[in-house]
Amino acid sequence: FQSLTAYLESGSTDKPLLLLSTDCEGLTHSGLELLREQGAKYILFKAGNNLQDQYPEAVTRPATTLELVTLLRGSLRNPLIRSSHSSKVRARTIILGATSGALGTSTLTINLGAELGELGKKVLIVDAHAESASFASLLGERGLNTSGEIRAISQGLHILEITHENIAQDVSLLDRGLSEFDYILIDCGILRDFGKSLTGRRWGSETLIWSTTHADEMWILSRVNHLGLERLKALVNELSRYPMKPSPSFINAQGAHVKKGSSREEQFLQLVTPLRPTRLLRLPWDPRSVNAAEENLSPLIESNERGLLRKVIANIAGELTS
C-alpha cells in the first residue's frame, strides 16, 4: 500500500481508478483517507480475512467479468449516490422501457404491480421518467414527487417517484427495497441514447445505471410497424454493445394491429432473437380499458376486471410467480 501512495504522490495528473482488497499489505484507515484527500477513486473488495467490521464499505469481489463491469459502471458516479446495500437481496427487479413514447410502459408497470399484489406479493413500482413522470397522475397520488419516500397505495402495492431533488435519497430507497420487497418494477420510459445514459452524468441516468447493475430482467416494449422496427433495431444494436446484468425480454405492444406470422412480426423476431430474450410477450390494443382506468384513477383490476388487457397482464403476473 505504501508503494501505491508513493506513486500517487509522484505528481501524476491522471488519477487511476484503484481496485483494492482488505488483505492489501499496509492498508489502514488513515491510508484510505489520504487517498480520498488526493482525489483518488477506489473500490475496496472484501478478502477472506474477517475484516468486514473494520472496513464496512468493502464490497464482495465480483465472480465474473460482467459483475465487475456493472460494479464499475455504478461506482464511478457521484459518491453520494453510490450503492451501499449489504443486506440479502430478496426482490426480483424488472426494468420496463420502450423504444418510443405512448407504448404503455406506465400502464404495464402499474398493472403488473397491482396483479402481483393481488397474488400476495409485496411490490414496489418506481416511476423513473426523468422528464414526464405519470404514476402520481394516473393513480391520484398527490404530492408523490415531493414526499421523498415509498408510499403504500394498496395491500401489497407501494410506489416511489424518482426526482432530481431527491435522487440520492431515492437511490438509497431502491437499495433498501432490494431486501424489503418481493418485486421491484422500474418504469424507465423511453430508452434512447442508451450508451450515453450509461456513461453520462445527468441525474436522469442514475436510476438506469442502478437498474442495469441490480435488475434481473429488462422488458422492452416496441411497436411492430416500420418506424417501430427501425427504433427497435437501433436499440438492439446498442444493447449488444453494453454488457449488463438484466436479461432482455421484448414485448410486441398493441399487438392487435399486427397478425401473428406477418412479415413485420417475423422482422421483430429476427431483430431480437440474437439477444436470446427470456420472454417474448404480446400486449393487446385495449384503449377502452385504459381510458376507464385513467378516469377512475385506478389499476385495470379495479376499473375493468374482465377487460382483455387486464387478463393478459394477470396471466403474465401468474407466470412470474409460478
Rosetta silent file (secondary structure, phi, psi, omega in degrees, C-alpha in Angstrom):
SEQUENCE: FQSLTAYLESGSTDKPLLLLSTDCEGLTHSGLELLREQGAKYILFKAGNNLQDQYPEAVTRPATTLELVTLLRGSLRNPLIRSSHSSKVRARTIILGATSGALGTSTLTINLGAELGELGKKVLIVDAHAESASFASLLGERGLNTSGEIRAISQGLHILEITHENIAQDVSLLDRGLSEFDYILIDCGILRDFGKSLTGRRWGSETLIWSTTHADEMWILSRVNHLGLERLKALVNELSRYPMKPSPSFINAQGAHVKKGSSREEQFLQLVTPLRPTRLLRLPWDPRSVNAAEENLSPLIESNERGLLRKVIANIAGELTS
SCORE:     score description
SCORE:     0.000 S_00000001
   1 L     0.000  -34.310  179.563    0.000    0.000    0.000 S_00000001
   2 H   -63.340  -38.764  178.695    2.898    2.362    0.703 S_00000001
   3 H   -65.303  -31.862  178.202    4.199    1.995   -2.852 S_00000001
   4 H   -67.212  -45.583  179.136    0.731    2.908   -4.131 S_00000001
   5 H   -65.868  -33.984  177.688    0.603    6.119   -2.118 S_00000001
   6 H   -64.299  -38.988  178.295    4.133    6.952   -3.256 S_00000001
   7 H   -63.718  -43.442 -178.750    3.043    6.621   -6.871 S_00000001
   8 H   -66.802  -28.399  179.570    0.093    8.929   -6.324 S_00000001
   9 L   -84.703   -0.664 -176.239    2.348   11.489   -4.667 S_00000001
  10 L   -74.914   -7.438  176.658    4.748   11.406   -7.623 S_00000001
  11 L   102.324    4.645  178.668    2.872   14.234   -9.311 S_00000001
  12 L   -63.710  132.433 -179.149    0.930   12.306  -11.957 S_00000001
  13 L   -80.840  -22.203  179.295   -2.073   14.340  -13.110 S_00000001
  14 L   -86.853  121.529  179.644   -4.042   11.265  -14.133 S_00000001
  15 L   -97.553  111.128 -178.525   -5.833    9.696  -11.178 S_00000001
  16 L   -74.345  161.699  169.470   -6.453    5.992  -11.833 S_00000001
  17 E   -84.703  123.573 -175.103   -9.374    4.002  -10.509 S_00000001
  18 E   -99.074  132.981  173.511   -7.927    1.783   -7.798 S_00000001
  19 E  -108.703  110.428 -174.900   -9.161   -1.742   -7.070 S_00000001
  20 E  -114.931  159.234  176.421   -8.089   -2.621   -3.538 S_00000001
  21 E  -124.491  148.704 -177.791   -8.554   -5.602   -1.268 S_00000001
  22 L   -65.965  -14.164  176.979   -8.865   -5.621    2.512 S_00000001
  23 L   -96.244   13.564  177.667   -5.877   -8.004    2.690 S_00000001
  24 L   -64.393  127.932 -177.540   -3.603   -5.486    0.934 S_00000001
  25 L   -62.294  125.800  177.830   -0.361   -5.285    2.924 S_00000001
  26 L    89.462    2.597 -179.599   -0.113   -1.980    4.796 S_00000001
  27 L   -68.662  131.224  177.576   -3.770   -0.978    4.276 S_00000001
  28 L  -140.977  163.161  175.983   -5.043    1.368    7.016 S_00000001
  29 H   -62.334  -39.632 -179.824   -7.977    3.717    7.573 S_00000001
  30 H   -66.162  -33.954  177.093   -5.591    6.674    7.514 S_00000001
  31 H   -66.072  -41.384  177.202   -4.208    5.457    4.194 S_00000001
  32 H   -64.785  -38.311  177.960   -7.676    5.309    2.664 S_00000001
  33 H   -64.082  -37.733  177.028   -8.386    8.787    3.987 S_00000001
  34 H   -63.500  -40.040  176.965   -5.201   10.007    2.315 S_00000001
  35 H   -59.409  -44.784  179.701   -6.367    8.529   -0.994 S_00000001
  36 H   -63.111  -40.183  179.322   -9.637   10.426   -0.698 S_00000001
  37 H   -64.567  -30.626  179.486   -7.789   13.662    0.092 S_00000001
  38 L   -83.163   -0.390  178.564   -5.682   13.167   -3.048 S_00000001
  39 L    80.690   13.271  179.937   -8.839   12.818   -5.131 S_00000001
  40 L   -78.724  144.185  175.356   -8.243    9.157   -5.958 S_00000001
  41 E  -103.320  136.373 -179.183  -11.205    6.896   -6.653 S_00000001
  42 E  -145.856  157.351  171.037  -11.130    3.369   -5.342 S_00000001
  43 E  -122.343  127.797 -178.048  -13.265    0.288   -4.793 S_00000001
  44 E  -103.645  121.392 -178.864  -12.443   -1.835   -1.770 S_00000001
  45 E   -99.370  147.143  175.871  -13.149   -5.561   -2.060 S_00000001
  46 L   -72.625  138.216  170.078  -13.664   -7.998    0.794 S_00000001
  47 L  -113.870  168.535 -177.330  -10.990  -10.621    1.306 S_00000001
  48 L   -81.186   50.696 -178.071  -11.303  -13.767    3.381 S_00000001
  49 L  -123.697   19.438  173.296   -9.653  -12.188    6.370 S_00000001
  50 L    55.893   40.753  179.401  -12.674  -11.291    8.508 S_00000001
  51 L  -107.353   18.806 -176.919  -12.115   -7.527    8.268 S_00000001
  52 L   -62.035  -38.539  179.630  -15.699   -6.634    7.291 S_00000001
  53 L   -66.903  -34.158 -179.558  -16.330   -4.925   10.630 S_00000001
  54 L   -76.029  -32.501  179.463  -13.164   -2.887   10.252 S_00000001
  55 L  -126.453   76.225 -175.645  -13.926   -1.915    6.645 S_00000001
  56 L   -65.200  -18.908 -179.984  -17.742   -1.806    6.315 S_00000001
  57 L   -78.892   -8.501 -178.238  -17.503   -0.085    2.911 S_00000001
  58 L   -66.722  141.734 -178.821  -15.862   -3.165    1.381 S_00000001
  59 E  -114.319  160.855 -179.694  -17.921   -4.994   -1.254 S_00000001
  60 L   -66.152  139.098  178.711  -17.954   -8.621   -2.351 S_00000001
  61 L   -65.087  135.291  177.670  -15.449   -9.496   -5.049 S_00000001
  62 L   -62.447  141.914  179.864  -17.108   -9.975   -8.470 S_00000001
  63 L   -90.457  -20.552 -177.712  -17.284  -13.577   -9.575 S_00000001
  64 L  -135.957  165.729  176.855  -17.427  -12.784  -13.295 S_00000001
  65 H   -61.037  -39.616 -179.499  -16.255  -10.128  -15.748 S_00000001
  66 H   -62.639  -41.359  178.311  -19.858   -8.968  -16.199 S_00000001
  67 H   -62.721  -37.896  178.661  -20.248   -8.429  -12.452 S_00000001
  68 H   -66.533  -43.005  179.449  -17.058   -6.348  -12.438 S_00000001
  69 H   -61.158  -45.855 -179.242  -18.239   -4.228  -15.373 S_00000001
  70 H   -66.845  -35.182  177.458  -21.596   -3.487  -13.751 S_00000001
  71 H   -65.210  -44.133  179.092  -19.912   -2.664  -10.447 S_00000001
  72 H   -63.193  -41.696 -178.940  -17.539   -0.222  -12.141 S_00000001
  73 H   -60.800  -41.811 -178.784  -20.384    1.383  -14.058 S_00000001
  74 H   -78.749  -25.508 -172.859  -22.342    2.039  -10.880 S_00000001
  75 H   -88.427  -18.100 -179.600  -19.386    3.036   -8.709 S_00000001
  76 L   -85.630   26.410  179.694  -17.893    5.732  -10.917 S_00000001
  77 L   -99.568 -176.077  173.290  -20.799    8.016  -10.125 S_00000001
  78 L   -53.193  126.016 -177.998  -21.176   10.774   -7.584 S_00000001
  79 H   -56.455  -24.576 -178.552  -20.050    9.204   -4.270 S_00000001
  80 H   -67.275  -20.410 -176.297  -23.213   10.490   -2.591 S_00000001
  81 H  -121.263   24.331  175.863  -25.313    8.090   -4.595 S_00000001
  82 L   -74.705  141.007  179.363  -23.100    5.025   -4.704 S_00000001
  83 L   -64.472  135.905 -178.944  -24.840    1.813   -3.829 S_00000001
  84 L  -135.653   13.973 -176.092  -24.015    0.656   -0.336 S_00000001
  85 L   -69.761  143.505  179.881  -26.598   -2.030    0.428 S_00000001
  86 L  -129.430   -3.088 -178.679  -25.287   -5.117    2.132 S_00000001
  87 L   -74.202  161.776  178.713  -28.469   -6.958    3.102 S_00000001
  88 L   -65.695  132.846 -178.751  -29.511  -10.169    1.414 S_00000001
  89 L   -73.731  126.477  177.628  -31.357   -9.485   -1.845 S_00000001
  90 L  -108.414  -35.433 -169.608  -34.988  -10.564   -1.727 S_00000001
  91 L   -77.596  144.865  166.272  -36.530   -8.660   -4.631 S_00000001
  92 E   -96.784  117.714 -171.197  -36.829   -9.726   -8.227 S_00000001
  93 E  -108.129  132.133 -178.281  -36.229   -6.484  -10.100 S_00000001
  94 E  -127.390  127.798  171.747  -37.527   -5.730  -13.593 S_00000001
  95 E   -89.948  137.834  173.754  -36.789   -2.652  -15.725 S_00000001
  96 E  -122.236  129.135  179.804  -39.526   -1.639  -18.158 S_00000001
  97 E  -148.310  174.889 -175.835  -38.773    0.649  -21.075 S_00000001
  98 E  -142.284  158.843  178.409  -39.858    1.383  -24.626 S_00000001
  99 L   -78.277  -17.054  178.748  -38.423    2.295  -28.000 S_00000001
 100 L  -158.401  176.241 -177.969  -40.763    5.315  -28.224 S_00000001
 101 L   -77.951  167.186  174.074  -43.476    7.115  -26.315 S_00000001
 102 L    61.218   32.868  177.512  -47.120    6.125  -25.789 S_00000001
 103 L  -101.895   -9.158  173.949  -46.473    2.381  -25.815 S_00000001
 104 L   100.530   24.958  178.648  -47.814    1.726  -22.339 S_00000001
 105 H   -64.465  -40.977  179.460  -44.794    1.229  -20.070 S_00000001
 106 H   -66.113  -43.136  178.227  -46.532    3.088  -17.238 S_00000001
 107 H   -60.246  -44.611 -179.425  -49.766    1.157  -17.782 S_00000001
 108 H   -67.089  -43.335 -178.549  -47.913   -2.157  -17.776 S_00000001
 109 H   -61.380  -49.628 -178.690  -45.791   -1.279  -14.729 S_00000001
 110 H   -60.945  -46.346 -172.998  -48.757   -0.134  -12.624 S_00000001
 111 H   -79.626  -30.348  172.703  -50.988   -3.048  -13.549 S_00000001
 112 H   -66.364  -40.065  175.923  -48.342   -5.736  -13.331 S_00000001
 113 H   -61.929  -43.532  179.879  -47.582   -4.412   -9.849 S_00000001
 114 H   -63.367  -40.424 -179.658  -51.271   -4.454   -8.937 S_00000001
 115 H   -68.316  -39.381  177.420  -51.669   -8.034  -10.153 S_00000001
 116 H   -65.578  -36.670  175.572  -48.608   -9.216   -8.241 S_00000001
 117 H   -63.078  -38.728  177.537  -50.017   -7.511   -5.150 S_00000001
 118 H   -64.007  -25.336  179.834  -53.271   -9.394   -5.642 S_00000001
 119 L   -88.251    9.727  175.390  -51.246  -12.598   -5.614 S_00000001
 120 L    89.432   12.122 -179.720  -49.937  -11.771   -2.146 S_00000001
 121 L   -93.780  150.780  174.571  -46.593  -10.291   -3.152 S_00000001
 122 L   -93.046  117.087 -167.950  -45.043   -7.149   -1.705 S_00000001
 123 E  -125.070  138.684  171.595  -44.358   -4.939   -4.717 S_00000001
 124 E  -115.201  121.857  172.974  -42.643   -1.602   -5.314 S_00000001
 125 E  -104.205  136.773 -172.050  -43.412    0.235   -8.557 S_00000001
 126 E  -123.264  124.405  175.537  -40.988    3.032   -9.455 S_00000001
 127 E   -92.780  102.967 -177.006  -41.664    5.991  -11.749 S_00000001
 128 L  -110.567   24.066  174.987  -38.208    6.823  -13.123 S_00000001
 129 L   -67.556  116.880 -178.564  -39.281    9.045  -16.034 S_00000001
 130 L   -69.059  -28.395 -173.787  -36.721   11.851  -15.968 S_00000001
 131 L  -113.648  -26.070 -172.560  -38.956   14.218  -17.963 S_00000001
 132 L  -144.880   69.898  176.761  -42.563   13.082  -17.675 S_00000001
 133 L   -62.233  143.243 -173.754  -43.475   11.210  -14.502 S_00000001
 134 L  -134.620  -16.118 -174.347  -47.042    9.865  -14.678 S_00000001
 135 H   -57.553  -44.253 -176.769  -47.775    7.447  -11.809 S_00000001
 136 H   -59.340  -42.136 -179.695  -48.998   10.173   -9.444 S_00000001
 137 H   -70.928  -41.888 -176.465  -51.499   11.462  -12.013 S_00000001
 138 H   -68.216  -26.976 -176.372  -52.661    8.011  -13.147 S_00000001
 139 H  -113.422    3.558  177.551  -53.296    6.869   -9.573 S_00000001
 140 L    67.219   33.604 -178.965  -54.353   10.139   -7.943 S_00000001
 141 L   -99.075   88.439 -178.517  -51.399   10.199   -5.561 S_00000001
 142 L   -68.548  145.549  176.272  -50.897   13.900   -4.817 S_00000001
 143 L    73.718   10.846 -177.234  -47.566   15.099   -3.509 S_00000001
 144 H   -63.846  -37.474 -175.598  -45.743   11.949   -4.539 S_00000001
 145 H   -75.867   -8.230  178.517  -42.917   13.884   -6.199 S_00000001
 146 H  -113.409   -4.085 -174.973  -42.183   15.872   -3.045 S_00000001
 147 H   -75.589  -33.762 -178.472  -42.575   13.143   -0.440 S_00000001
 148 L    61.445   32.575 -177.197  -39.162   11.564   -0.927 S_00000001
 149 L  -150.187  163.129  173.698  -40.457    8.290    0.453 S_00000001
 150 L   -81.589  131.295 -176.018  -42.009    4.974   -0.518 S_00000001
 151 E  -117.263  131.836  174.343  -45.798    5.176   -0.213 S_00000001
 152 E   -81.270  127.640 -178.070  -48.199    2.270    0.276 S_00000001
 153 E  -115.098  -16.249  173.556  -51.210    2.695   -2.031 S_00000001
 154 E  -164.532  175.850 -177.587  -52.984   -0.640   -1.587 S_00000001
 155 L   -61.728  117.645  178.176  -52.425   -4.010    0.018 S_00000001
 156 L    86.441  -14.806 -174.392  -49.052   -5.238   -1.159 S_00000001
 157 E  -111.177  127.699 -179.546  -48.503   -2.356   -3.610 S_00000001
 158 E  -127.947  159.063 -172.660  -46.095    0.511   -2.935 S_00000001
 159 E  -139.020  145.101  176.635  -44.946    3.420   -5.092 S_00000001
 160 E  -142.149  135.504  174.121  -41.893    5.661   -5.457 S_00000001
 161 E  -111.808  124.338  178.815  -41.246    8.558   -7.827 S_00000001
 162 L   -79.991  129.166  179.384  -37.609    9.372   -8.637 S_00000001
 163 L  -130.210  158.735  178.370  -36.934   13.122   -8.690 S_00000001
 164 L   -59.447  -44.389 -175.273  -33.953   15.370   -9.325 S_00000001
 165 L   -65.573  -33.118 -174.105  -34.221   16.935   -5.883 S_00000001
 166 L  -112.890   22.936 -170.040  -34.282   13.612   -4.019 S_00000001
 167 H   -59.062  -42.437 -179.142  -32.096   11.466   -6.307 S_00000001
 168 H   -63.564  -44.902  179.501  -29.572   10.446   -3.612 S_00000001
 169 H   -66.566  -39.189 -178.788  -32.318    9.520   -1.146 S_00000001
 170 H   -64.183  -42.045  178.949  -34.356    7.765   -3.844 S_00000001
 171 H   -66.270  -35.252  175.281  -31.441    5.547   -4.902 S_00000001
 172 H   -63.761  -36.748  177.178  -30.871    4.689   -1.232 S_00000001
 173 H   -65.773  -36.776  175.726  -34.532    3.673   -1.031 S_00000001
 174 H   -63.934  -42.314  176.670  -34.004    1.379   -4.033 S_00000001
 175 H   -57.048  -47.464 -179.408  -31.033   -0.190   -2.267 S_00000001
 176 H   -64.445  -36.257 -177.993  -33.164   -0.772    0.802 S_00000001
 177 H   -63.844  -24.634  179.956  -36.017   -2.106   -1.302 S_00000001
 178 H   -59.561  -29.592 -178.855  -33.896   -4.996   -2.559 S_00000001
 179 H  -102.898   -3.616 -175.194  -34.213   -6.642    0.842 S_00000001
 180 H  -109.369  -20.522 -174.673  -37.769   -5.471    1.677 S_00000001
 181 L  -116.850  157.056  173.985  -39.857   -6.296   -1.413 S_00000001
 182 L   -81.200  -36.321 -179.921  -40.656   -9.393   -3.435 S_00000001
 183 E  -138.231  139.602  169.807  -40.726   -7.437   -6.714 S_00000001
 184 E  -122.412  121.062 -179.446  -39.402   -4.052   -7.825 S_00000001
 185 E  -113.676  119.258 -173.600  -40.764   -2.793  -11.154 S_00000001
 186 E  -114.568  114.499  177.795  -38.972    0.269  -12.569 S_00000001
 187 E   -88.038  106.575 -178.839  -40.566    2.269  -15.391 S_00000001
 188 E   -96.195    1.078  177.124  -37.685    3.992  -17.191 S_00000001
 189 E    71.350 -140.854 -177.003  -39.781    5.342  -20.064 S_00000001
 190 E   -77.597  130.028  178.448  -38.135    5.753  -23.459 S_00000001
 191 L   -97.195   81.582  177.579  -34.752    4.031  -23.818 S_00000001
 192 L  -113.604  152.518 -177.299  -32.962    6.391  -26.190 S_00000001
 193 L    49.442   52.439 -172.285  -29.212    7.061  -26.411 S_00000001
 194 H   -58.300  -44.434 -179.347  -28.731    4.033  -24.217 S_00000001
 195 H   -62.559  -43.098  179.168  -24.951    4.146  -24.277 S_00000001
 196 H   -65.394  -35.541  179.489  -24.791    7.825  -23.341 S_00000001
 197 H   -65.099  -34.288 -178.443  -27.231    7.250  -20.493 S_00000001
 198 H   -78.243  -20.705 -177.393  -24.991    4.547  -19.025 S_00000001
 199 H  -115.196   -6.861 -178.525  -21.849    6.678  -19.204 S_00000001
 200 L   -81.338  179.808 -176.116  -23.227   10.207  -18.751 S_00000001
 201 L  -121.131   15.111  177.273  -23.527   12.218  -15.568 S_00000001
 202 L   -74.852  147.479 -176.351  -27.084   13.551  -15.777 S_00000001
 203 H   -60.766  -32.218 -178.168  -29.302   12.808  -12.786 S_00000001
 204 H   -65.657  -14.791  179.268  -31.850   11.125  -15.050 S_00000001
 205 H   -84.841  -16.769 -170.507  -29.303    8.402  -15.827 S_00000001
 206 H   -61.827  -42.080 -179.016  -28.817    7.337  -12.232 S_00000001
 207 H   -67.664  -37.912  178.161  -31.847    5.050  -11.990 S_00000001
 208 H   -64.550  -40.892  178.449  -30.996    3.363  -15.298 S_00000001
 209 H   -64.821  -44.889  177.151  -27.435    2.769  -14.119 S_00000001
 210 H   -59.834  -42.298 -176.213  -28.678    1.384  -10.800 S_00000001
 211 H   -66.669  -43.674 -179.177  -31.168   -0.800  -12.665 S_00000001
 212 H   -70.658  -14.817  176.057  -28.679   -2.253  -15.138 S_00000001
 213 H   -87.260  -36.544 -170.979  -26.449   -3.092  -12.178 S_00000001
 214 H  -112.719  -22.086 -173.422  -29.072   -4.713   -9.936 S_00000001
 215 L   -70.611  156.801  177.740  -32.091   -5.738  -12.027 S_00000001
 216 L   -93.495  -33.963 -177.799  -32.781   -9.306  -13.093 S_00000001
 217 E  -139.113  154.050  172.446  -34.715   -8.554  -16.282 S_00000001
 218 E  -126.294  117.083  179.489  -35.266   -5.711  -18.749 S_00000001
 219 E  -100.731  127.057 -175.708  -38.595   -5.657  -20.599 S_00000001
 220 E  -119.043  122.124  178.536  -38.663   -3.583  -23.773 S_00000001
 221 E   -93.225  139.963  178.776  -41.901   -2.549  -25.486 S_00000001
 222 E  -149.607  146.820  169.593  -41.937   -1.831  -29.200 S_00000001
 223 L   -80.668  147.997  178.875  -44.433   -1.319  -31.985 S_00000001
 224 L  -105.898   60.764  170.645  -44.159   -3.743  -34.854 S_00000001
 225 L  -125.451 -175.774 -173.116  -44.539   -1.250  -37.672 S_00000001
 226 H   -58.874  -51.979 -178.205  -41.925    0.319  -39.950 S_00000001
 227 H   -67.148  -40.844  179.146  -40.857    3.108  -37.604 S_00000001
 228 H   -60.207  -41.483  179.939  -41.132    0.904  -34.529 S_00000001
 229 H   -68.103  -35.069  176.985  -38.880   -1.731  -36.074 S_00000001
 230 H   -64.549  -42.865  178.991  -36.299    0.896  -37.050 S_00000001
 231 H   -68.494  -37.144  177.511  -36.170    2.175  -33.479 S_00000001
 232 H   -64.403  -41.268  179.196  -36.020   -1.356  -32.126 S_00000001
 233 H   -59.342  -44.148  179.700  -33.118   -2.160  -34.445 S_00000001
 234 H   -63.015  -41.770 -179.476  -31.162    0.854  -33.143 S_00000001
 235 H   -68.378  -41.635  178.465  -31.810   -0.116  -29.520 S_00000001
 236 H   -60.269  -39.898  178.040  -30.891   -3.767  -30.084 S_00000001
 237 H   -61.739  -40.177  178.376  -27.583   -2.637  -31.609 S_00000001
 238 H   -68.037  -44.498 -179.036  -26.853   -0.568  -28.512 S_00000001
 239 H   -59.810  -34.277 -178.112  -27.832   -3.337  -26.105 S_00000001
 240 L   -70.448  -17.010 -177.740  -25.469   -5.741  -27.855 S_00000001
 241 L   -95.237  -13.160 -174.206  -22.528   -3.399  -27.159 S_00000001
 242 L  -121.208  111.175  178.842  -23.077   -2.885  -23.427 S_00000001
 243 L   -66.818  135.799 -179.174  -22.811   -5.827  -21.001 S_00000001
 244 L  -142.621  158.236  176.266  -25.492   -5.739  -18.318 S_00000001
 245 L   -70.926  -48.319 -173.498  -26.803   -7.999  -15.606 S_00000001
 246 L   -66.436  137.919  175.818  -30.529   -7.981  -16.577 S_00000001
 247 E   -82.224  141.266 -176.300  -31.616  -10.411  -19.259 S_00000001
 248 E   -82.670  147.805  167.863  -33.717   -8.812  -22.039 S_00000001
 249 E  -133.553  153.204 -176.224  -37.330   -9.568  -22.890 S_00000001
 250 E  -127.778  140.981 -175.260  -39.301   -7.986  -25.715 S_00000001
 251 E  -123.665  123.180  173.509  -42.960   -7.043  -25.909 S_00000001
 252 E   -79.303   96.195 -175.854  -44.979   -6.543  -29.065 S_00000001
 253 L   -78.969  144.281 -179.559  -47.075   -3.630  -27.786 S_00000001
 254 L    54.485   45.239 -172.263  -50.549   -3.026  -29.231 S_00000001
 255 H   -66.480  -10.415 -179.048  -50.144   -6.340  -30.997 S_00000001
 256 H   -66.019  -17.972 -179.147  -53.700   -6.452  -32.294 S_00000001
 257 H   -79.913  -11.035 -177.554  -52.566   -4.294  -35.210 S_00000001
 258 L  -127.182  125.057 -179.649  -50.235   -6.997  -36.489 S_00000001
 259 L   -74.203  144.644  175.895  -51.348  -10.509  -37.301 S_00000001
 260 L   -60.872  135.738  179.715  -49.313  -13.407  -35.974 S_00000001
 261 L    86.536    0.747  179.286  -46.980  -14.703  -38.630 S_00000001
 262 L   -70.973  164.724 -177.382  -46.963  -11.452  -40.606 S_00000001
 263 H   -63.469  -35.304 -179.721  -43.747  -10.282  -42.269 S_00000001
 264 H   -72.296  -33.768  175.573  -43.290   -7.475  -39.735 S_00000001
 265 H   -68.383  -33.639  175.724  -43.673   -9.828  -36.810 S_00000001
 266 H   -65.077  -39.196  176.129  -41.053  -12.018  -38.441 S_00000001
 267 H   -62.807  -41.188  177.676  -38.765   -8.978  -38.665 S_00000001
 268 H   -56.630  -48.083 -179.243  -39.424   -8.310  -34.987 S_00000001
 269 H   -66.297  -38.211  179.324  -38.341  -11.849  -34.090 S_00000001
 270 H   -64.551  -34.814 -179.421  -35.263  -11.678  -36.327 S_00000001
 271 H   -70.385  -42.230 -170.687  -34.132   -8.475  -34.593 S_00000001
 272 H   -91.630  -22.406 -175.716  -34.492   -9.663  -31.006 S_00000001
 273 H   -57.941  -39.120  179.699  -33.559  -13.363  -31.254 S_00000001
 274 H   -59.124  -22.279  178.795  -29.751  -12.774  -31.299 S_00000001
 275 H   -85.146    0.821  178.716  -30.040  -11.280  -27.779 S_00000001
 276 L    52.788   62.180 -176.569  -31.571  -14.554  -26.505 S_00000001
 277 L   -63.416  143.720  176.828  -34.597  -12.958  -24.850 S_00000001
 278 L   -69.454  -38.763 -178.301  -36.008  -14.530  -21.707 S_00000001
 279 L  -138.155  148.288  168.333  -39.567  -13.726  -22.804 S_00000001
 280 E  -124.810  110.316 -173.204  -41.396  -12.697  -25.946 S_00000001
 281 E  -115.308  164.689 -178.039  -44.723  -11.160  -24.965 S_00000001
 282 E  -140.185  121.328  179.147  -47.637   -9.616  -26.794 S_00000001
 283 L  -105.157  133.099 -178.457  -49.961   -6.941  -25.382 S_00000001
 284 L   -77.973  160.123  174.752  -53.389   -6.350  -26.970 S_00000001
 285 L   -85.125  113.460 -175.001  -54.775   -2.989  -28.019 S_00000001
 286 L  -140.934   64.847 -174.654  -57.434   -2.166  -25.404 S_00000001
 287 H   -63.714  -30.420 -179.130  -57.961    1.636  -25.288 S_00000001
 288 H   -62.774  -45.300  179.580  -61.403    1.361  -23.663 S_00000001
 289 H   -65.918  -41.855 -179.430  -59.988   -0.368  -20.583 S_00000001
 290 H   -63.794  -44.227  179.525  -57.015    2.006  -20.371 S_00000001
 291 H   -63.725  -39.086  179.056  -59.236    5.093  -20.624 S_00000001
 292 H   -64.441  -39.636  178.530  -61.587    3.749  -17.947 S_00000001
 293 H   -65.179  -40.274  178.652  -58.648    3.163  -15.592 S_00000001
 294 H   -65.731  -38.338  178.377  -57.378    6.705  -16.168 S_00000001
 295 H   -66.337  -37.554 -177.712  -60.812    8.152  -15.471 S_00000001
 296 H   -88.062   -4.001 -177.376  -61.124    6.152  -12.240 S_00000001
 297 L    52.985   50.617 -174.228  -57.513    6.800  -11.176 S_00000001
 298 L  -148.868  163.758  172.289  -57.121    3.082  -10.579 S_00000001
 299 L   -68.669  165.392 -178.376  -55.477   -0.090  -11.920 S_00000001
 300 H   -61.127  -34.008 -177.125  -57.332   -2.142  -14.534 S_00000001
 301 H   -62.720  -24.649  179.674  -58.328   -4.772  -11.972 S_00000001
 302 H   -93.440  -28.418 -175.754  -60.495   -2.159  -10.221 S_00000001
 303 H   -96.758  -30.839 -179.097  -61.921   -0.401  -13.289 S_00000001
 304 L  -156.508   76.111 -173.422  -62.439   -3.257  -15.759 S_00000001
 305 L   -59.800  -28.735 -176.161  -61.614   -6.622  -14.266 S_00000001
 306 L   -95.687    3.632 -178.997  -62.864   -8.502  -17.335 S_00000001
 307 L   -64.426  152.906 -176.868  -61.005   -6.396  -19.892 S_00000001
 308 H   -62.554  -46.608 -178.064  -58.706   -8.122  -22.377 S_00000001
 309 H   -62.653  -41.425  179.477  -55.571   -6.183  -21.394 S_00000001
 310 H   -60.732  -42.529 -179.041  -56.167   -6.849  -17.692 S_00000001
 311 H   -63.641  -39.655 -179.672  -56.490  -10.590  -18.343 S_00000001
 312 H   -65.732  -45.051 -179.426  -53.236  -10.672  -20.319 S_00000001
 313 H   -66.466  -36.917  177.208  -51.305   -8.791  -17.599 S_00000001
 314 H   -62.180  -39.524  177.742  -52.829  -11.034  -14.913 S_00000001
 315 H   -64.588  -39.593  177.961  -51.562  -14.072  -16.835 S_00000001
 316 H   -62.802  -43.635  178.328  -48.079  -12.543  -17.024 S_00000001
 317 H   -61.046  -41.125  178.286  -48.111  -11.952  -13.256 S_00000001
 318 H   -61.732  -40.426  179.251  -49.171  -15.551  -12.713 S_00000001
 319 H   -67.290  -35.216  179.332  -46.293  -16.816  -14.842 S_00000001
 320 H   -63.393  -36.530 -174.518  -43.823  -14.652  -12.914 S_00000001
 321 H   -93.665   -5.124 -177.403  -44.863  -16.142   -9.597 S_00000001
 322 L   -79.835    0.000    0.000  -45.220  -19.745  -10.722 S_00000001
